[in-house]
């Protein structure tokens, strides 16, 4: 049977074509999973499409939080490696960085300072309050905080180890796609810097979103269709038991065995994300069975920066928070998928269906619903990538030792 010649329209499609060539040449006795693992082991991450140079950003460790946020905002990126300005000139590439800072992490840290100050605790209070009186927690509090010397003088290195601060776990250009895919899925690394080992230079940053976009560009290729036409149910997704699904109700927040009173604010959702180390929660109706929205860790920025929201940040409910965000985005970002409400899928949807939806909507998760739109689970970028490859026994060996 003659293969269809495909016109390549993107660098991601070119990678898909290389995988297809490798796939076609694999031994017939190999299972499809073994074939995919072998294919991705053959490709080096140096061939992964490069992030625009303007977005391969390093944050010097002595920059203030204010300067850090300005850089992330200017380049429209969510995270960046933090370079240790105190490292010697002959430091190895591993010693040159102290971690990866996320915009959401800075926001969560600032939110924590709001709470510490509001509660009159030691630490940030003196820097953001007037005399011995706690600063107002409504109206202009965040404006006061972000214009304060405290915000200007706190260095990004000072918040290392805080929530959403990631270690600097980097790939070399010679590492394989298999290594990259496993780190982004099984080990849940959200973004991977790629370093040219010879020059000790940061040359790329690969994210979970970028990998899913690559997969979306591979639609139609034999290897992708063989894998991508499997349904979520066939590959064991969603993997979360519905009884253990992390949920947030309009006025009540439920996470496993943790319950909060009905009048708890949306602030509790972000606290739960921080406590459980997760990136998003569904907002469900009073029955607890139907999703009415999604709250992502990235949404904390609206809690702090949108005046119509942060003035009531300690009391606003999950439902009202979603409404406020949709209203805010309708004015400032009318194309945002958040405006359209819950974006979901079904268990009989294929991996291809889900990938195309995640990529086209530029979102990180889909909620899986059953009969009568009952919430049954969640499928994330990580889940999709985890079904593409598997980790062979002792694959990483002592790989992680150098990062400890």
C-alpha positions in Angstrom: 0.0 0.0 0.0 1.4 3.4 -1.0 1.8 6.0 1.7 0.2 9.4 1.1 2.7 12.1 0.7 2.0 14.8 3.3 2.7 18.5 2.7 4.5 19.7 5.8 3.1 23.0 7.1 5.0 23.5 10.4 8.1 22.4 12.3 5.9 20.3 14.5 4.5 18.5 11.5 8.1 17.8 10.3 8.8 16.1 13.6 5.6 14.1 13.2 6.8 13.0 9.8 10.1 11.9 11.2 8.3 9.8 13.8 6.2 8.4 11.0 9.3 7.3 9.0 10.7 5.6 12.1 7.3 4.0 12.8 7.1 2.5 9.4 10.5 0.9 9.8 9.9 -0.7 13.2 9.9 -4.4 13.6 6.4 -5.8 13.1 6.5 -7.9 16.3 6.7 -4.7 18.4 3.5 -3.5 20.1 2.3 0.0 19.1 3.5 1.3 22.5 6.9 -0.2 22.0 7.1 1.3 18.6 6.3 4.8 19.9 8.8 4.5 22.7 11.5 3.5 20.2 10.6 6.3 17.8 10.8 9.0 20.5 14.0 7.6 21.8 15.6 8.1 18.4 14.8 11.9 18.3 16.9 14.5 20.1 15.3 17.4 21.8 17.5 19.7 19.7 15.0 19.1 16.9 12.0 20.3 19.0 10.7 23.6 17.6 12.4 26.5 19.3 10.6 29.0 21.5 10.9 32.5 20.0 14.2 34.0 21.2 12.3 36.8 22.8 10.6 34.2 25.1 13.8 32.3 26.1 14.1 34.5 29.1 16.3 34.3 32.2 15.5 36.1 35.4 18.6 37.3 37.3 18.3 36.2 41.0 18.8 39.7 42.3 15.8 41.2 40.4 12.9 42.4 42.5 9.5 40.8 42.4 8.3 43.9 40.6 10.9 43.7 37.9 10.3 39.9 37.6 6.5 40.3 37.1 7.2 43.1 34.6 9.5 40.9 32.5 7.1 37.9 32.6 4.2 40.2 31.6 6.1 42.0 28.9 7.0 38.7 27.2 3.6 37.1 27.9 5.2 34.0 29.5 4.1 32.2 32.7 7.5 31.1 34.0 11.3 31.6 33.5 14.5 30.1 34.8 16.2 32.1 37.6 20.0 32.6 37.0 22.2 32.8 40.0 24.1 36.1 39.6 26.5 35.0 42.3 27.7 32.0 40.4 31.4 32.0 39.4 32.3 32.6 35.8 33.4 29.0 35.4 30.3 27.5 37.0 28.7 24.6 35.2 25.3 25.1 33.5 23.6 23.3 36.5 25.2 25.7 39.0 24.1 28.8 37.1 20.4 28.5 37.9 18.6 28.3 41.2 15.2 27.3 40.0 12.2 28.3 37.8 9.8 31.1 39.0 6.2 31.2 37.9 3.9 34.2 37.6 1.3 32.3 39.5 3.9 31.5 42.2 4.7 35.2 42.7 1.0 36.0 42.8 0.3 33.3 45.4 3.3 34.6 47.5 1.9 38.1 47.4 -1.5 36.8 48.4 0.1 35.1 51.4 1.6 38.4 52.4 -1.8 40.0 52.2 -3.1 37.4 54.6 -0.1 37.7 56.9 -0.5 41.4 57.1 -4.3 41.3 57.5 -3.8 38.9 60.4 -1.2 41.2 62.0 1.5 38.5 61.9 5.2 39.2 61.8 7.1 39.2 58.5 5.7 41.4 55.8 3.5 43.6 58.0 5.9 46.3 58.8 6.8 46.7 55.1 3.3 47.1 53.8 1.4 48.8 56.6 1.2 52.2 58.1 2.6 52.2 61.6 1.1 49.6 63.9 -2.3 49.5 62.2 -2.9 46.7 59.7 -3.3 47.8 56.1 -6.8 47.9 54.6 -7.7 44.6 53.0 -10.2 46.2 50.6 -10.0 48.6 47.8 -6.4 49.8 47.3 -4.5 47.2 49.4 -2.9 45.5 46.5 -2.1 48.8 44.9 -0.4 49.7 48.2 1.5 46.5 48.3 2.7 46.6 44.8 3.8 50.2 45.0 5.6 49.6 48.4 9.3 49.4 49.0 8.6 45.8 50.2 7.4 44.7 46.7 10.2 46.7 45.0 13.0 45.4 47.3 12.1 41.7 47.8 14.4 39.8 45.4 13.1 36.9 43.4 15.7 34.7 45.1 14.0 35.5 48.4 10.9 33.5 47.5 12.8 30.4 46.3 11.2 27.2 47.6 7.8 28.8 47.8 4.6 27.5 46.1 5.0 26.8 42.4 8.8 27.4 42.6 10.3 24.6 40.6 13.9 23.2 40.7 16.0 23.9 37.6 15.7 20.5 35.9 17.1 20.9 32.4 17.7 18.9 29.3 20.7 18.8 27.2 20.2 19.2 23.4 21.3 15.6 23.0 18.7 14.1 25.3 15.9 12.2 23.6 12.2 13.0 23.1 11.4 10.0 25.3 13.3 11.6 28.2 11.5 14.9 27.6 8.1 13.3 27.4 8.5 11.3 30.5 9.7 14.3 32.5 6.7 16.3 31.4 4.2 13.5 32.2 5.2 11.0 34.8 7.3 13.5 36.7 4.9 16.4 36.1 7.5 19.0 35.2 5.5 21.8 33.6 8.4 23.3 31.6 11.8 22.0 30.7 14.7 24.4 29.9 17.0 23.0 27.2 20.7 23.8 27.6 23.5 23.6 25.0 26.0 21.7 27.2 29.0 22.8 25.3 28.3 26.5 25.6 26.3 26.3 28.9 23.6 28.4 27.1 19.9 28.2 27.5 18.5 27.6 24.0 14.9 26.5 24.4 12.1 25.9 26.9 9.7 23.0 26.2 6.3 23.0 27.9 3.4 20.6 28.2 1.4 22.9 26.0 4.0 22.9 23.3 4.1 19.1 23.2 0.3 18.9 22.9 0.5 21.5 20.1 3.0 19.3 18.4 0.6 16.4 18.6 -2.2 18.4 17.2 0.0 19.1 14.1 0.5 15.4 13.6 -3.1 14.6 12.9 -3.4 12.4 9.7 0.0 10.7 10.1 -0.2 6.9 10.5 1.5 6.7 13.9 -0.7 9.4 15.3 -4.0 8.0 13.9 -3.1 4.6 15.3 -2.7 6.1 18.8 -4.9 9.1 18.6 -8.1 7.3 17.6 -8.3 5.5 20.9 -11.0 6.7 23.2 -10.2 8.1 26.6 -11.9 5.1 28.2 -9.6 2.7 26.1 -6.5 4.3 27.6 -7.8 4.6 31.1 -8.8 8.2 31.3 -9.9 10.0 33.3 -7.6 8.5 35.8 -9.1 10.3 38.8 -11.8 8.4 40.7 -14.9 10.6 40.7 -15.2 10.1 44.5 -11.8 11.6 45.0 -12.1 14.4 42.4 -11.0 17.7 43.8 -14.0 20.0 43.6 -15.2 23.4 44.6 -18.8 24.2 45.1 -20.4 27.6 44.7 -20.1 28.2 48.4 -18.4 25.1 49.6 -15.1 23.6 48.8 -14.5 19.9 48.9 -11.2 18.2 48.5 -11.0 14.5 49.5 -12.0 14.5 53.2 -11.5 18.2 53.7 -14.6 20.3 54.0 -15.1 24.0 54.6 -18.2 25.9 55.6 -20.6 27.1 53.0 -19.7 30.8 53.4 -16.0 30.2 52.6 -14.7 32.5 49.8 -12.9 31.6 46.6 -9.7 32.4 48.5 -10.1 28.9 49.9 -9.8 27.4 46.4 -6.4 28.9 46.0 -5.4 27.8 49.5 -6.5 24.2 48.5 -4.4 24.3 45.3 -1.4 25.4 47.3 -2.0 22.8 50.0 -2.5 19.9 47.5 -0.1 21.1 44.9 -2.6 21.2 42.0 -3.1 23.6 39.2 -6.9 23.9 38.9 -10.3 23.0 40.4 -13.7 22.6 38.9 -16.5 24.7 40.3 -19.6 22.6 40.8 -23.2 23.4 41.6 -25.0 22.9 44.9 -25.5 19.2 44.1 -21.7 18.7 43.7 -22.3 16.8 40.4 -22.3 19.4 37.7 -19.3 21.6 36.7 -20.2 25.3 36.2 -16.7 26.6 35.7 -13.0 26.1 36.3 -10.6 28.0 38.6 -7.0 27.7 37.6 -3.9 28.7 39.7 -3.3 31.3 36.9 -6.6 33.0 37.8 -5.0 34.2 41.1 -3.7 37.2 39.0 -7.3 38.4 38.6 -7.9 38.1 42.3 -5.1 40.5 42.9 -5.0 42.8 39.9 -8.6 43.3 38.7 -10.0 46.1 40.9 -13.6 44.8 40.7 -12.4 41.5 42.1 -9.6 42.2 44.6 -11.5 44.7 46.6 -13.6 41.8 47.8 -10.9 39.1 47.5 -11.5 37.7 51.0 -15.3 37.3 50.7 -16.1 36.8 47.0 -17.5 33.3 46.4 -16.4 30.9 43.7 -19.4 31.5 41.6 -19.2 35.3 41.8 -15.4 35.1 41.2 -16.1 33.2 37.9 -18.7 35.8 36.9 -16.3 38.6 37.7 -13.5 37.0 35.6 -15.8 36.5 32.6 -17.0 40.1 32.8 -13.4 41.3 33.1 -12.2 39.2 30.2 -15.1 40.2 28.0 -13.8 43.8 28.3 -10.1 43.1 28.0 -9.7 39.7 26.3 -12.9 38.9 24.4 -11.4 35.9 22.7 -10.5 34.1 25.9 -12.0 30.6 26.2 -12.9 31.3 29.9 -15.7 33.5 28.7 -17.4 30.5 27.1 -17.6 28.7 30.5 -16.9 25.0 31.1 -15.1 23.2 28.3 -15.5 19.5 28.6 -15.4 16.1 26.9 -16.8 12.6 27.1 -15.2 9.3 27.9 -15.9 8.1 24.4 -14.1 11.1 22.8 -10.8 10.1 21.2 -7.3 11.3 22.3 -7.3 13.2 19.0 -10.6 15.0 19.8 -9.2 16.0 23.2 -5.8 17.1 21.9 -7.4 19.3 19.2 -9.7 20.9 21.8 -6.9 21.6 24.3 -4.7 23.0 21.6 -7.3 25.2 19.9 -8.7 26.6 23.1 -5.2 27.0 24.7 -6.3 25.4 27.9 -4.6 22.9 30.3 -7.5 20.7 31.3 -10.9 19.3 30.2 -13.6 18.1 32.6 -15.1 14.7 31.7 -18.8 14.4 32.0 -21.2 11.5 31.8 -25.0 11.1 31.6 -26.9 14.3 32.4 -23.5 16.1 32.3 -22.5 14.6 35.7 -18.9 15.4 36.5 -16.7 12.2 36.2 -13.2 13.4 36.1 -10.5 15.6 34.6 -8.1 15.2 31.7 -4.9 17.4 31.7 -2.1 18.0 29.3 0.0 15.8 31.5 -2.5 12.9 31.2 -2.4 13.1 27.4 1.4 13.0 27.3 1.5 10.2 29.8 -0.4 8.0 27.4 2.0 8.6 24.6 5.0 6.8 26.1 5.9 4.6 29.1 9.1 4.5 31.3 11.3 1.4 30.7 12.7 -0.2 33.8 15.7 1.8 35.3 15.4 4.2 32.4 16.6 7.3 34.3 19.2 5.5 36.5 21.1 8.3 38.4 19.8 11.1 36.1 18.1 12.9 39.0 21.2 12.7 41.3 22.9 15.7 39.7 19.9 17.9 40.4 19.7 17.1 44.1 
